[in-house]
Amino acid sequence: MTASSPDRFDVAIVGSGIVGLGAAYAAVRRGLRVVVVDRTERPVGATIRNFGHLCIGAQDGPARAYGEASRGIWLRLAAEAGFWARESGTLVVARAEDERALLEEAARAEAGAEAGGGIRLLSPAEVTALAPVRPDVVHGGALVAGDLQVNPREAAGAIVRHLAALGVEFRFRTAVAEVGTGLVRTTRGDIAASDVVVAVNHDVDQLLPALAERAGVIRCALDMMRVAADLAAPLQAPLLTGWSLVRYRRFAGLGTATVLRERLHAERPELAALDLNQMYTQLPDGTLLLGDSHHKAVQPDPFQPEAAFDAFLAEARELFDIGGIRVIERWQGVYAAAGEEFLIEEAAPRVLALAATTGIGMTTGLGLAEIETARAFGWAGSGSGSDDTGRSVADAAQNPAIVGGAGTTATVGGIAQEENA
Ligand SMILES: Cc1cc2nc3c(=O)[nH]c(=O)nc-3n(C[C@H](O)[C@H](O)[C@H](O)COP(=O)(O)OP(=O)(O)OC[C@H]3O[C@@H](n4cnc5c(N)ncnc54)[C@H](O)[C@@H]3O)c2cc1C
């Protein structure tokens, strides 16, 4: 195959989920000419299937830093693109003493830290003022400041429209078969670009199989549901439980988390078997998102066990002061999973693969894309509109080194490598 008269851009991005959109926003703000390619007709991946919970304060390390960076970008995009985002914080309900003890330990660990992500411990009465939970199950709780909530069903579409208005070109219903330095090969022809970003979530194992295997990327499939619930009052913020505390890094590494995890698993083995993260968000139309279960495999089954949905409904009835619940929708979402929380790899010169490899891409993806594209490609500043990459698209197009594609032999710097061993 040869690159015959490819279209030319400064930046080509594969994937129109939140990571790809973040990369496009970073590039277009720097005055670069950007194309986003996605095989689907609009974003329908993990980015629209989640809780819309931007859970910054429960993260630690790089995830916290990407989350903090994402926060400002989310708020700016919401204002510019006109979609719903609320500065809700996160409500954690403690239903037992060990859950309350863990919240206290986390608050102590960061006492004196900056206000962002600060943990304010709540009395049972304060918890029930913020959410219609049954008073008899509440031992206390906390409000994690700084967290946001968006409606995942509308945010990505609004960002696509906004970026298109800023000049980003979107090519939907166009699959990418191979990527390499200076070149993206699609089912609708070649695209030449100085910089290439691969933001395809778990499907990185199809486009860049050797890289994905080295990083240990597999899939995590989650069950979710949306219900109309007759709640006594609205939820003022996304709501987490002890099952979330033993997952998120800010809490999960603390001493009392071990005690809590052991108790939860001993008392509720059937929920532990679902790898439950019992949490809730309420959409602006009043419906509730309930979830979620986790099943990790290279290729998880598409079949969704009814036991997961039974558990979501039973646990919601236990927790909330609730009248009736009517199930509106059920779905499966999938995200990339690996040992590290992020995949940040240059697959070839100026070809950057980016993914959140745990379930925090909505929280971190915009910041991840902003920070890591600027770092990898040497983009200056935070995007005031200048183009100072100093390289021409034509130069890059002269040297197309393909590194990824379904069933291909890769060529990096002239050396052939088997990608699909
Ligand atoms: C059920 C569920 C709940 C979650 N809850 C939360 C939450 O509350 N908070 C949070 O922070 N995170 C949450 N997450 C994680 C978060 O949704 C993901 O980490 C994030 O959306 C990943 O974004 P992405 O852009 O990498 O992937 P995606 O949104 O999946 O986008 C990848 C895109 O790449 C495209 N693509 C793939 N291969 C190709 C190809 N060869 N050619 C062209 N296009 C291609 C796909 O069509 C897709 O549109 C949740 C995830 C799930 C599934």
The ligand as a Tripos MOL2 file, in Angstrom:
@<TRIPOS>MOLECULE
LIG
   53    58     1     0     0
SMALL
NO_CHARGES

@<TRIPOS>ATOM
      1 C1        -20.4800    1.4210   32.8140 C.3       1 LIG1
      2 C2        -19.3440    2.3730   32.9760 C.ar      1 LIG1
      3 C3        -19.3510    3.2880   34.0130 C.ar      1 LIG1
      4 C4        -18.2920    4.1850   34.1530 C.ar      1 LIG1
      5 N1        -18.3930    5.1860   35.0890 N.ar      1 LIG1
      6 C5        -17.4330    6.1470   35.1190 C.ar      1 LIG1
      7 C6        -17.5800    7.2800   35.9560 C.ar      1 LIG1
      8 O1        -18.6120    7.4820   36.5940 O.2       1 LIG1
      9 N2        -16.5360    8.1530   36.0500 N.ar      1 LIG1
     10 C7        -15.4010    7.9860   35.3100 C.ar      1 LIG1
     11 O2        -14.4770    8.7770   35.4400 O.2       1 LIG1
     12 N3        -15.2910    6.9810   34.4250 N.ar      1 LIG1
     13 C8        -16.2760    6.0700   34.3020 C.ar      1 LIG1
     14 N4        -16.1580    5.0470   33.4240 N.ar      1 LIG1
     15 C9        -14.9610    4.9770   32.5690 C.3       1 LIG1
     16 C10       -15.0600    5.9400   31.4090 C.3       1 LIG1
     17 O3        -16.3510    5.9280   30.8520 O.3       1 LIG1
     18 C11       -14.0240    5.5590   30.3410 C.3       1 LIG1
     19 O4        -12.7460    5.4180   30.9710 O.3       1 LIG1
     20 C12       -13.9050    6.6240   29.2610 C.3       1 LIG1
     21 O5        -15.1830    6.9710   28.7640 O.3       1 LIG1
     22 C13       -13.0180    6.1070   28.1350 C.3       1 LIG1
     23 O6        -12.9970    7.0860   27.1110 O.3       1 LIG1
     24 P1        -12.2960    6.7600   25.7400 P.3       1 LIG1
     25 O7        -12.3480    7.9770   24.9120 O.co2     1 LIG1
     26 O8        -10.9590    6.1540   25.9970 O.co2     1 LIG1
     27 O9        -13.1340    5.5400   25.1210 O.3       1 LIG1
     28 P2        -14.5360    5.4500   24.3360 P.3       1 LIG1
     29 O10       -15.5270    6.4150   24.8260 O.co2     1 LIG1
     30 O11       -14.9190    4.0140   24.3750 O.co2     1 LIG1
     31 O12       -14.1650    5.8950   22.8510 O.3       1 LIG1
     32 C14       -13.3080    5.1360   22.0370 C.3       1 LIG1
     33 C15       -13.7410    5.3560   20.5920 C.3       1 LIG1
     34 O13       -12.7910    4.7600   19.7140 O.3       1 LIG1
     35 C16       -13.4910    4.2980   18.5890 C.3       1 LIG1
     36 N5        -12.6670    3.3120   17.8920 N.ar      1 LIG1
     37 C17       -12.1380    2.1780   18.3880 C.ar      1 LIG1
     38 N6        -11.3900    1.5560   17.4480 N.ar      1 LIG1
     39 C18       -11.4660    2.3010   16.3310 C.ar      1 LIG1
     40 C19       -10.9330    2.1710   15.0120 C.ar      1 LIG1
     41 N7        -10.1250    1.1520   14.6700 N.pl3     1 LIG1
     42 N8        -11.2350    3.1010   14.0760 N.ar      1 LIG1
     43 C20       -12.0340    4.1460   14.4120 C.ar      1 LIG1
     44 N9        -12.5720    4.3280   15.6600 N.ar      1 LIG1
     45 C21       -12.2810    3.4170   16.5850 C.ar      1 LIG1
     46 C22       -14.7600    3.7120   19.1650 C.3       1 LIG1
     47 O14       -15.7680    3.6130   18.1820 O.3       1 LIG1
     48 C23       -15.0830    4.7180   20.2590 C.3       1 LIG1
     49 O15       -15.9800    5.7100   19.8330 O.3       1 LIG1
     50 C24       -17.1950    4.1320   33.2830 C.ar      1 LIG1
     51 C25       -17.1800    3.2110   32.2350 C.ar      1 LIG1
     52 C26       -18.2420    2.3330   32.0670 C.ar      1 LIG1
     53 C27       -18.2180    1.3790   30.9160 C.3       1 LIG1
@<TRIPOS>BOND
     1     1     2 1
     2     2     3 ar
     3     2    52 ar
     4     3     4 ar
     5     4     5 ar
     6     4    50 ar
     7     5     6 ar
     8     6     7 ar
     9     6    13 1
    10     7     8 2
    11     7     9 ar
    12     9    10 ar
    13    10    11 2
    14    10    12 ar
    15    12    13 ar
    16    13    14 ar
    17    14    15 1
    18    14    50 ar
    19    15    16 1
    20    16    17 1
    21    16    18 1
    22    18    19 1
    23    18    20 1
    24    20    21 1
    25    20    22 1
    26    22    23 1
    27    23    24 1
    28    24    25 2
    29    24    26 1
    30    24    27 1
    31    27    28 1
    32    28    29 2
    33    28    30 1
    34    28    31 1
    35    31    32 1
    36    32    33 1
    37    33    34 1
    38    33    48 1
    39    34    35 1
    40    35    36 1
    41    35    46 1
    42    36    37 ar
    43    36    45 ar
    44    37    38 ar
    45    38    39 ar
    46    39    40 ar
    47    39    45 ar
    48    40    41 1
    49    40    42 ar
    50    42    43 ar
    51    43    44 ar
    52    44    45 ar
    53    46    47 1
    54    46    48 1
    55    48    49 1
    56    50    51 ar
    57    51    52 ar
    58    52    53 1
@<TRIPOS>SUBSTRUCTURE
     1 LIG1         1 GROUP 0 **** ****
